[in-house]
Amino acid sequence: MNIILAGIMGRYPYGGVGWCSLMYLLGLRTLGHRVWYLEDTGECNYDPLANTLATEPTYALRFIRQALRPHGLGESWCYVDYRGRHHGMSRDRWLAICRDADVFLNLSGGCWFWRDQYASIPRKAFIDSDPAFTQLAIAKGVQWYVDFFRRFDALFTFGRNIGTATCQVPVGEFRWRHTWQPLCIDQWRPAPAHRRAFTTVMTWKTGSFTDIDANKDIEFEKVIDLPRKVAASLELAVSPNAPRSRLEQHGWICRDAFQVSSDLDRYRDYIRSSMAEFSVAKHGYVHTRSGWFSDRTECYLAAGRPAVVQDSGFSAHLPVGEGLLAWRDEAEAVAGIESVLGDYDRHWRAARDLAAAHFSVQAVLPPLLEQVLIRCPAPKQAASAPA
């Protein structure tokens, strides 16, 4: 099939975001499909060097090109900037690709328009990487937003409990199917050596959904004193809005997130150089019991790096205890770290086995495509945006 994936690697040009889209593209290609990358958000991209939204997409275009070209996708992308200009290929060529497309996958809001060329693609699906937040935003009832989601044939979410009795987040008229981020396992081969440090890459507070105070800073208070209670270094590659002085006073080692994730290779190298991951989840994921599981944590596991991460409800769906250790309070966090330190060989092997079994391309993408292709009743229609 011919498949277009809309992503946000130019809007948020960081290594982790780039890997999310790239592994869908590589995974779908491995399964025998032809793939193209699209970005058409109607927004300016963030420029980390200028630390501002940029009116010219120079940084975003360079990031996309550098992410895709090494994998033979350097001519297979289109970026539509907020003025409607096409980059990566001409508008006419892009329209021809859309006419031949069989499936349109919208990952994390990589496109917020129902242009005629997207609406005419036979099967269309949205993949939600920010569970609870997305559904709560829909529940506000803003008409264009509700209508936007109505036009998809299938909706998927990384929140394993969304739409179940375990999670009280309202879903209204929508059915959310469950999926994980697919992993290209061979891209994450374990490094021969590592530092004795538990690390993570994180944003302290995001600029999205600002009316919902549900970021990682809230959950971090549960483990603020953790470095004083374990025999390993705990390192945060964290966004500039974090209170670094306070964190360092409590024993956390802080690094600049951009320096370790400015491109895909640096992000991967940072994960592979770590002993394991320790991380908190967004408050919104935890208190709703959304069942969210991090694409970043998947990468740690695939690299043979055990993960001690906060339980958002995912422990009901994934095996925990070896390789992946879930915590709900400080005592469980301490116990998880001590377990990894006490039998590292067992945990790193279990981590990679878990990643292959649950997150590999072969485990994730065939069932997703099967559900996308199921003939569903026609969704309610909203007015098309101009092409």
N, C-alpha and C positions, 0 to 999 in steps of 0.2 A: 504494500500500500504506500501511497504518498501521504506523509504526515507532517503537518506544521506544528511546531511547538512554540508557543508564546511564553517568554520568560522575562526576567527583570535584571539580568546581569549588567546591563548598561545603566539602568536606573540606580542600582546599588552595586557599584563595581568593586566587589570584594571577592576574595578567593572562594569562600564558602558558598556564596550566592552563585558564582560562576559554575562551581562543580555541580550544583543542583540541576541546572539546565543541561550542562554538558553530559551528565550521566544519563539523562533521559534520551538525548540525541544519540549518544554512542550505543546505549542499550537497544533502542529501537532499530538502529542500523544493524546491530549484531543479529537481531531477529529477522533480518532480511528486508526491512522497510527503507524507503528513501525518505530522508528527513531534511527539514529546513527550520531555521531559527528566525523568529519574529519578535520584535519589540515595538509596541504601538500603544503606549500608555497615555499619551496626551500630556505628559509631564516633562519638566526639565530633569536632566540627570544630576545626581550628586557628583561633584568634583572634589575628591579627598584632598588634593593638593591645594586647592583654593579654599577648601572647607566651606563650600557654598553650593547652592543650586546653580548650574551653568546654563546660560542661554544658548551657548553653542555646544554641540555634543562631542567635541573633539576627544575628551578623555574617555567617554563612553564608547565611542567608535573604536578607539585604539584598544580598549580593554576587550571588547567583543572579538575583534580581529585576532588579538594575541591568544585568546582563549580557544578559538575555533580552528585557526589555521594549522596548528601542529597535528590536528586530528583529521585533516583532509576535508574540513568544512569551511575553509576560507572563502569560498564562493557561494555558500549556501545560507546566507542570512540577509535579513532586511531590517533596518532600523528606521522607523518613521518618527521624526522628531515632532515637537509640539506645534511646529508651524505646518506640518504635513509634508515636509520634504523627505524623500526616500534616500537612504544611504545603504551601501553594501551592494545594491543592485538598482536598476532603474525601476520606476513605477510600472512601466509596461511589462517588463520581465516578471515582476512580482505578481501582477494581476494574472499573468499566464500560469504561474505556479499555483496560485489559489484556485484557478479554474480546474486544474488537474488534481487537486488535493482530495483525498478521501476522508481524512480525519484532522480535526483541529483540536489541539490540546492547549488549554490556557492554564499555565502554571503560575500561581501566586499573583494573578492580575497582570500578566505580561501584555494584556490588551484590554482596554476598557471601552472599546467601540464595537458596535455591530455594523461595521461597514458591509456593504453588499457583498464584497468578495469573501468575507468571512462567513456571513450568514448563509451563503449558498453552498458551503462545504457540507457534504452529506451528513457527517456525524461530528458532534461537537461536545467537548467535556471540559469541565473546570476542575482543577486540582488545588485544593485549599491546604496551604502549608501553615496556616495560622488559626487553628481551630479554636472555637469559642468566640474569639474576636470577630471572625467573619460572620458567624451565625447571629451574634448579638447585634452587629451592624445591620444585617438584613432585617432583624426583628424591629428595628426602629421604623420601618415602613416607608422609607424614602422611595418614592415611586420608581425613579429611574434605576435605582440600585436593585430593587426587587425584580423589575422587568428584565434587567440584565441577566440575572441568574435564571429566570424562567426559560430563557431561550436555549439553554444547554440540554442535550439529550441525557447527560449523566453528570452528577456532581460527586466528587471524591474529596476526602479529607484525611489528613494525617492524624486526626483525633479519633482514636479507635472506639471511644465511648460516645461520640456525638450521635444523637438520635436514639440512644438506648436509655433504659431506666436508670442506669448508673450515673448518667450526666443530665443535669437539669437545664442545660442550655436549650432555649427554645429553637426548634427547627421549622415550625410553621408548616407550610404546604410542601416543603422540600424534603426529598429523600437523599441523605448523604451516605454514600458507599465508602468503605474503608480501604485505605491503601497505605503503603509506606513509600518513602523515597527509594528508588531503585539504585543499587550500587554496582558499579563496574569493578568487581573484586580485584581484577588484575592491575588496576590502576593504583591499588593501595597495598602493594606487597610490603611486608614488614621490613624495617631497616635493621641492619645487624647489631646496632648499638643504640642506646638511648640514655638520656639524662635521668637522674633519680628525682623526677619531678612529676607531680600530677598537675595537669594544665587544662585550660579551656580557652576558647575564644568567645567573647560575649559582648553584647551591648547592654549597658547598665539600664538605660531607659530609652525606649524608642520614640520616634516622632509620630508614629501611627496610633490611631485610636486613643487620642489624648484624653478623651472624655471617660475612658475606662482606666482607672488607676490600678494597673495589674501587671507591672513590670517585674524584672528580676530583683530590683533593689529591695522590694518588700520581703521576698523569700530569703534573701541573703542574710537578713538579720538572724535567722535561725542558726546559722553556722559561722557567724562573724568571728568567733573565738577558736575555730577549728584548727588553725595552724599551730596553736600552743598545745594541742592535744594529740598530735600524730607525729610519727618519726619520718615524715617525708616533707619535701618542699611543696607548697601549694602556690601555683603561679597562675595569674589571670592576665591574658591578653585582652585588655578591656578598652571600651570606648572612652573618648576624652571627657565625657560628662560624669564619669565615676569619681567618687571622693577618694582619690588615690592616697592622700596623706592618712586618712582615717584607716583605710584598708591596710596600709603598710604598718601602721601602729599596732594593728592586731596580728601582724605576722605574715600577711599575704605579700607575695612578690608580684608587682604590677609591671606589665609591659604594654606598649602601645599596640592596640589591635591592628591598626593599619600596617604597621611595620612587619607583622607576621602574616598578613592576609592581603597584601596589595595585589597579588596575582595568584593564580591557581597553584603554581609550583611552590611558592613560599608557604602557602597555607598547608599544603600536603607535607612539606618538609617539617613544618612546626609540629604537626600531629605525629609524624613518624619519629621525631626526635624525642618525644615525650615518653615517660614510663607508662602513664595511664591518664585517663580523664577524671576530673572531679568537677561537677557543675550543678548549678541550681536551674530551676525552670521558671518561666514567667508565672507570677502569681495567678494570672488568669487561667493558665493551664492547670495549675494545681488545685485551686479552690473549687473549680468546676468539675474536677476529675475527668478531664477531657480525653485522657488516654493518649495525648500527644507524645511522640517520640522524635528526638532530634535527628535531623539529617547529619549534623556534625558528629553526634555520638556514633551514628552508623559508621562514619569514616574512621573514627578511632578504633572501633571494633574490627573493621575490615583490615586495618593496619596492624592487627594483633596487639592493640593497646586496650587493656581492660577499662571499663567505665564504671565509676561510682557516681550515679546521677539521681537527682530527685524524682521521686515517683509521682507522676501525674495521673496514674491509673493504668499505665502501660503494663504493669506487672501482672495484670490479669490476662495478658495476651502474649507475652514473651517470657521465655524461661529466664529466671533470675537466680543468682547465687554463685554462678561460675562464669567469669568473663564479664557479665553484666550484673551489677549489684545496685539495687534500688534502695534509697533511703527516704525516710519521712521526718526524721528529727536528727539532732546532733549525735545522739548515741548511735543510731544506725549508720550515720556517715562515718563516724570513727571506726565502727566495727567493719564497715566495708573496706576502708583504706587499710586497716590492719590485716584483713583477709588477703588482699592483693599483695601486700608486702610479705606476708607469711608463706605464700605459695605462688610465686609469680608465674612460673612455668605452666602450671595448671590453668591459671586464669588467662594468660595471653593466648594459649591454644584454644581455649573455650570461646574466647572473644571472636576469633576469626571464624571458627566453626559456626557460631551463632549468626554472624553476619552473612555467611554464605547460605545458610539454611533459610533465613527469613527475609533478607534484603537484596539478594542477588537479582540481576536483571531477569533471570529465568523464573525466580520466585514471584516477582512483583508485576512485571509488564504483561505477560500473556493473560492473566486473569483480568487486569485492568482493560486491555483492549477487547477482550471477550465481552465485558460488560458494556463498553462503549458501543459495540456493534449490535447489541441486542435492540431489536426494534421496539421502541417505546411509543406510547401515545404522543402525538404532536404537542409540544409545550405551548403555553400561551405566548402570543406574539406581542412584541413592542415595536414601536416605529424604528426603522433602520436609521443609523447615522449616515450622513452623506459619505460617499466614497471619496 
